[in-house]
Amino acid sequence: MEYTVQKLASLAGVSARTLRYYDEIGILKPARINSSGYRIYGQVEVNRLQQILFYRELGVSLDSIKDIVTAPSFDGASALKEHRQKLLEKREQLDILIANVNKTIALTEGRMNMSDKEKFDGFKKNMIDENEKKYGKEIREKYGDKAIDQSNEKVMNMSEEEHEAVTKLTEQVTETLAEAFKTGDPASELAQKAAELHKQWLMFYWPKYTKEAHAGLAQMYVDDERFTAYYDKEQPGTAEFLRDAIHIYTGIKE
């Protein structure tokens, strides 16, 4: 079956403007242009649009989607299995949040008790899932599944007091690093204090600390543009400065 822009847009629940934009950026070209100048889409394009919308639902950027679906090695069946797994994980997260809300309603109505830890379990799980989505592949390749799973478990078991402490420590790291950066010397007392605070911060998340892992993470802050952008958003060059300070602190340079 074939569809015009308007019919396919109506079928998929998107706007005609969206389909035209997808055509412009080369992510979803029509099968042909008819004699009247209308874009015509066939089954192949319908299937690709479904894939695009799956990826969009999972928060993948259009640039990344384009690279995925236009790659010669793209396998639609494998992609669907991957979508299913991601959606199951998303459903699990929603189920946790819904259960959390239900417990909180019951608590406010006096029908049950709920520990302070339980009140935040759903949000902790969401944070873990977001981190996995953003950095999971790289981190797991570098440190292994076991270490990351242990770290995630440590986050889930974090007490209210520990959460408050790590939140305060995060602010201390940021403030100390910003002041140290102004000195321009990663070996300065202030820069080394920032490295020490960074180690303390890591200990809330890591199952164990090693100088090698600390130095490796610092290098990743420079090698991975996402980490670099986070640290450099206020003062460009901060990621490299922190990397150098940690390398001096640990005595290890990767």
URKAMO-V787396 format. One record per residue. N is the residue number from 1. RES is the residue in three letters. SS is DSSP state (~ for helix, > for strand, _ for the rest). D_LAST is the distance of its C-alpha to the last C-alpha in Angstrom with 1 decimal. Layout:
N/RES/SS/D_LAST, N/RES/SS/D_LAST
This chain:
1/MET/_/57.3, 2/GLU/_/56.4, 3/TYR/>/55.7, 4/THR/>/56.0, 5/VAL/~/53.4, 6/GLN/~/55.6, 7/LYS/~/56.3, 8/LEU/~/52.7, 9/ALA/~/51.6, 10/SER/~/54.3, 11/LEU/~/53.4, 12/ALA/~/49.6, 13/GLY/_/50.1, 14/VAL/_/48.3, 15/SER/_/49.8, 16/ALA/~/51.1, 17/ARG/~/49.0, 18/THR/~/45.9, 19/LEU/~/46.9, 20/ARG/~/47.7, 21/TYR/~/44.3, 22/TYR/~/42.6, 23/ASP/~/44.7, 24/GLU/~/43.7, 25/ILE/_/40.0, 26/GLY/_/40.4, 27/ILE/_/39.4, 28/LEU/_/43.0, 29/LYS/_/45.5, 30/PRO/_/49.2, 31/ALA/_/50.7, 32/ARG/>/53.2, 33/ILE/>/55.2, 34/ASN/_/58.9, 35/SER/_/61.9, 36/SER/_/62.0, 37/GLY/_/58.5, 38/TYR/_/57.1, 39/ARG/>/53.8, 40/ILE/>/54.4, 41/TYR/>/51.9, 42/GLY/_/52.3, 43/GLN/~/50.9, 44/VAL/~/47.6, 45/GLU/~/47.0, 46/VAL/~/48.1, 47/ASN/~/45.6, 48/ARG/~/42.7, 49/LEU/~/43.8, 50/GLN/~/43.6, 51/GLN/~/40.0, 52/ILE/~/39.1, 53/LEU/~/40.8, 54/PHE/~/39.0, 55/TYR/~/35.6, 56/ARG/~/36.9, 57/GLU/~/38.0, 58/LEU/_/34.6, 59/GLY/_/33.2, 60/VAL/_/31.6, 61/SER/_/31.8, 62/LEU/~/34.3, 63/ASP/~/31.8, 64/SER/~/29.8, 65/ILE/~/33.2, 66/LYS/~/34.3, 67/ASP/~/31.3, 68/ILE/~/32.0, 69/VAL/~/35.8, 70/THR/_/36.1, 71/ALA/_/33.6, 72/PRO/_/35.6, 73/SER/_/34.0, 74/PHE/_/35.1, 75/ASP/_/37.1, 76/GLY/~/39.5, 77/ALA/~/40.3, 78/SER/~/36.6, 79/ALA/~/36.0, 80/LEU/~/39.0, 81/LYS/~/37.7, 82/GLU/~/34.4, 83/HIS/~/36.5, 84/ARG/~/38.6, 85/GLN/~/35.7, 86/LYS/~/34.2, 87/LEU/~/37.7, 88/LEU/~/38.3, 89/GLU/~/35.2, 90/LYS/~/36.5, 91/ARG/~/39.9, 92/GLU/~/38.5, 93/GLN/~/36.9, 94/LEU/~/40.3, 95/ASP/~/42.2, 96/ILE/~/40.2, 97/LEU/~/40.8, 98/ILE/~/44.5, 99/ALA/~/44.9, 100/ASN/~/43.4, 101/VAL/~/45.9, 102/ASN/~/48.8, 103/LYS/~/48.0, 104/THR/~/47.8, 105/ILE/~/51.2, 106/ALA/~/52.7, 107/LEU/~/51.4, 108/THR/~/53.0, 109/GLU/_/56.2, 110/GLY/_/56.2, 111/ARG/_/56.1, 112/MET/_/52.9, 113/ASN/_/50.4, 114/MET/_/46.7, 115/SER/_/43.9, 116/ASP/~/41.7, 117/LYS/~/38.7, 118/GLU/~/40.6, 119/LYS/~/41.1, 120/PHE/~/37.4, 121/ASP/~/36.4, 122/GLY/~/36.9, 123/PHE/~/34.8, 124/LYS/~/31.9, 125/LYS/~/32.2, 126/ASN/~/32.3, 127/MET/~/29.1, 128/ILE/~/27.3, 129/ASP/~/28.8, 130/GLU/~/27.8, 131/ASN/~/24.1, 132/GLU/~/24.4, 133/LYS/~/26.0, 134/LYS/~/23.4, 135/TYR/~/20.1, 136/GLY/~/21.1, 137/LYS/~/20.2, 138/GLU/~/16.6, 139/ILE/~/16.1, 140/ARG/~/18.2, 141/GLU/~/16.4, 142/LYS/~/13.0, 143/TYR/~/14.7, 144/GLY/_/18.1, 145/ASP/~/21.6, 146/LYS/~/22.6, 147/ALA/~/20.0, 148/ILE/~/20.9, 149/ASP/~/24.6, 150/GLN/~/24.5, 151/SER/~/22.9, 152/ASN/~/25.7, 153/GLU/~/28.3, 154/LYS/~/27.2, 155/VAL/~/27.7, 156/MET/~/31.1, 157/ASN/_/32.2, 158/MET/_/31.2, 159/SER/_/34.3, 160/GLU/~/35.8, 161/GLU/~/34.9, 162/GLU/~/31.3, 163/HIS/~/31.2, 164/GLU/~/32.8, 165/ALA/~/30.4, 166/VAL/~/27.2, 167/THR/~/29.0, 168/LYS/~/29.7, 169/LEU/~/26.2, 170/THR/~/24.8, 171/GLU/~/27.2, 172/GLN/~/26.1, 173/VAL/~/22.4, 174/THR/~/23.6, 175/GLU/~/26.1, 176/THR/~/24.0, 177/LEU/~/21.1, 178/ALA/~/23.8, 179/GLU/~/25.3, 180/ALA/~/22.2, 181/PHE/~/21.3, 182/LYS/~/24.7, 183/THR/~/23.8, 184/GLY/_/21.1, 185/ASP/_/19.3, 186/PRO/_/16.2, 187/ALA/_/17.0, 188/SER/_/20.6, 189/GLU/~/22.2, 190/LEU/~/22.6, 191/ALA/~/18.9, 192/GLN/~/18.0, 193/LYS/~/20.9, 194/ALA/~/19.5, 195/ALA/~/16.2, 196/GLU/~/18.6, 197/LEU/~/20.7, 198/HIS/~/17.9, 199/LYS/~/17.2, 200/GLN/~/21.0, 201/TRP/~/21.2, 202/LEU/~/18.7, 203/MET/_/20.9, 204/PHE/_/23.8, 205/TYR/_/22.1, 206/TRP/_/19.9, 207/PRO/_/21.8, 208/LYS/_/19.6, 209/TYR/_/16.7, 210/THR/_/13.7, 211/LYS/~/11.1, 212/GLU/~/8.5, 213/ALA/~/10.2, 214/HIS/~/10.5, 215/ALA/~/6.9, 216/GLY/~/6.6, 217/LEU/~/9.9, 218/ALA/~/9.3, 219/GLN/~/7.1, 220/MET/~/10.1, 221/TYR/~/12.4, 222/VAL/~/11.7, 223/ASP/~/11.5, 224/ASP/_/14.6, 225/GLU/~/17.7, 226/ARG/~/19.5, 227/PHE/~/17.2, 228/THR/~/17.0, 229/ALA/~/20.8, 230/TYR/~/21.2, 231/TYR/~/19.5, 232/ASP/~/20.9, 233/LYS/_/24.4, 234/GLU/_/25.9, 235/GLN/_/23.8, 236/PRO/_/21.8, 237/GLY/_/18.5, 238/THR/~/18.0, 239/ALA/~/15.1, 240/GLU/~/13.0, 241/PHE/~/14.7, 242/LEU/~/13.9, 243/ARG/~/10.2, 244/ASP/~/10.5, 245/ALA/~/13.0, 246/ILE/~/11.1, 247/HIS/~/8.2, 248/ILE/~/11.3, 249/TYR/~/13.1, 250/THR/~/10.9, 251/GLY/_/10.1, 252/ILE/_/6.5, 253/LYS/_/3.8, 254/GLU/_/0.0
